[in-house]
Amino acid sequence: MENVADNIHIGELIAVSQVFKLNPYQMITLLENGDMEAFENKEAFFQKYGNKETYDELSDWCELNNGKIFTKTK
């Protein structure tokens, strides 16, 4: 992700960092390095990973109440 601030609100970053048990700096680093992704909605997530029961390629993922999905790769 090129510029985290253009796509992710600080409140979203803080909320998701609590779920993944990371601090916001770690989250930004993972996003910038491509080890974590943020999707605007389920359709964008499904377009990349498909709609299936389990996602073995992901170590964890989180959907916010605004529809954004954050994923962390293995």
N, C-alpha and C positions, 0 to 999 in steps of 0.2 A: 504494500500500500504506500503510495507516494507521500501524501500529506494527511496524516491521521486527523488533524484538526478540521479539515474540510469535510470529512465524512462522519466523524464520531463526536458527539457531544460529551463534555466532561462528566456529566451525570451518568451517561451510559457506560463510560469507561470505568467509573468508580463502582457502579452496580455490578458489572460483569467481573471486575477484578475480585470482588468479594466471592462470587460464585466459583471462580477458578483458583481462589486462594493465592492470588498474586497481588503485588502492589501496582499502582497505575504506571510506574516507570517500566516495570517488567512487561506489562500489557502493551505499551507503546513499542517497546523493543521487539516483541514477538510479532506485532502487526507490521512493523517496518521491515522485518526480516522475512515475512511471508510464512511464519510458523503459526500464525493465527489469522483468520479472515473475518471480515464483517460483511454481511449480506443485508441489503435493504429490506428484503421480504422473503417469504418462503419460496416463492416462484424462482427467485434468483438462486437460492440454495438448492432447490430441486433440479434446476437446470444444470448445475455443476455436479451434484452428488447423486441425483435421482431420488425417487420417493420409495424408500425401503424401510424395513423394520429396524435394522441395525446398520451402523456405519463403521465398519472395521478400520477404515483408514483414518478415523478421527479418534483422538484420545478423549475428547469431551466436546460438548456444544451447549449453547444456552440461547433461548429465545426470550427476548424482552417483550413487555406488554405492548410496545409500539410496533412490533412485527419484525424488528431487526434480529438477525441471528448471528451469533459469534461462534466460530469453530476454532478448535485447537487441534493441530495435527500431531501425530505420534512422533 
